[in-house]
Amino acid sequence: MFYRESGDFKTSYIQDQQIFPILQDRMFVAVVAAFAFLVVPFLINDYWEKSVLLPVLIWSLAAIGLNILTGYCGQVSLGTGGFMAVGAYASYKFTTAFPELNLFIVVLLSGGVTAMVGILFGLPSLRIKGFYLAVATLASQFFLVWLFNKVPWFYNYSASGQINAPERLIAGIAVTGPNAPPWATYLFCLTFVVVFALIAKNLTRGRFGRSWMAIRDMDIAAEIIGVAPLKAKLSAFSISSFYIGIAGALFFLVYLGAVEPTEAFGIDKSFLVLFMIIIGGLGSILGSFIGAAFMFLMPVLIKNILVNGLGWSPDIVAHLILMIVGGLIMFFLIVEPHGLAQLWRVAKEKLRLWPFPH
């Protein structure tokens, strides 16, 4: 069989601790990355940009952020939509107040602002957990959306209350605004997703990740063996919010271009990201990508088949999609709590050992 470690020897601890320890995995990831960066930009059009690629990339980044907090650290959060709104409005204020500021810096600063807000709303996690923490983060969702609706400074005193992304250039090429070419916006988002996915993977495999998982599995025992709950929980909240803030900034600047907080960052977005990590896999960076792709592309596929192909009523199909998503969530919580990512890991293990029994 092709998928084997035969002949793939490791002579150092660094090699043994690689993210992709099997040669075939490294080759596959390299080919996919080369295709994504070097081939897709020449094939992409407006439909693939706005309907498939950009939303999947941005929601994957948001799912990684929530997975760090909920999947790895065990802190339930229902405020993802509100934290995305913080990133979006922070990026709007930075782009309008500092027109010459590089767009990469704008997005990173927006993530930093969101991280500080995340620490503030993460303080209750030091005293409460579980259902009570979920309610506290849900309160942050409603408070932040209300704040951006009611304080005119955040939307520069616009009469409509809507914020619009100004056009910004990188190396003379528009990345935001109506004149931005699809390949430029795609590469801009892809760069952030790839870089921060690798950072997240290394964080979860290092000291931070081990402390988060210790708190998740049994916080009292973790504190006894020397894990500081204050540092672990607040670091998870800050890093998670940083990722979600970057996703919110990209969602506003590159994808939508104009947002109104109640519509763009409502409670449905918080639940959507939570469903992504449940179906994709809690405590898995790969699961964040799988869940985001599944939760976004599955409704698109069903609508194309049932509405455009078979002529079903859009209202009936919308309710059917909700039923399917609810059924899948119950299925994965009962049958496979670690989601689609775990099924993929099991399949790879069986392939490595085939034809011998597992």
C-alpha positions, 0 to 999 in steps of 0.5 A: 500500500502507498500510505505507509511509513516504511522507509520514512525514518526520523533521526531527531525529536524535531522530525518526530514532532512534525505536524505531518509525520508521514511523508505522504501527508506532507506531499499531499499538503504541499500539492494542495497548498501549491494548487491553492496559491498558484493555480486557483487564482488563475481559475477563480471568477466572481461566483467562486469568489463570493459564493464558495471560496471566501466564505469558506476561508473566513468561516474556517478562521472563525471556527478555528478561533472558537475551537481553541476556546471550546474544543481545546479549553472547554469554555463554551462561548455563544458570543462569536457573532459579537466578537466578529462584529468587534473585528469588523468595526475595529477594521472600519475605524482603522481604515477610516482614521488611518487611510495610509495604514497597510491593510495587513496591519489593519486586520491584525490590529482589529484582531488585537482589539478583539482579543482585549475585548475577549479578555474582558468578557472572559473574566467570568470564566474564572468563577463560572463554567458550563451553562452559566458561562454560555449565558454570560458569553451570550450576553456579550453577543447581545451587548456588543451588537446593541453597542454598535447599533446605538453609539454613532461613533462606531459607524462615523455618525452615518445616517443609515447606521451602516458601515462601508469598506473603503477601497484599499490597495496592496502593491497597487492592486485593490483588495477591498472595494467594488473594483477588487479582482477576485484573485486578489481578495482570495489570496489575501484571505488565503494568506491569513488562513494558512498562516494562522492555521499553522500558528494555531496548530503549533499553539495547540501542540505546545505548552499553551495547548497542553494547559488548555486541554488540562483545564478542559479535562479536569480544571481542579486536577490541572490546578493541582499539578501546576496549571494556572487557571487564570493564565490558561483561560484568559489566554484561550479567550484572548487568542480565540477572540483574536482569530475571530476578530480577524475573521470579522475584519475579513468578513467586512472588508473583503467579503461583504463590503458593507454591514449592519451589525444586527443583520451581519453579526446576529446570534445566528452567526454564533450558533453557525460557528458552534455547529461548525466545530461540533460537526467538524470536530471539537479539539481539531484544527482540521475539523474547523475546516471540514465543519466550515466547508460542510456547514456552508456548502451543504445548504448551497448544494441542497438548494441547487438540487431541490430549488433549481433542479427539482423546483421545490419551494425555497421556504420548504428547502430552508426548513429542510436544511434546518432539520438536516443540520439539527439531525446531524448535530444530534447524530455527531453528539451521540455517535461521534462527539469528535466529528468528521475529523475523527472519522477521517483520522480513523480512516487513515489509521485503518489505511495505514494498517490494512489488511491487518486488523485494527 
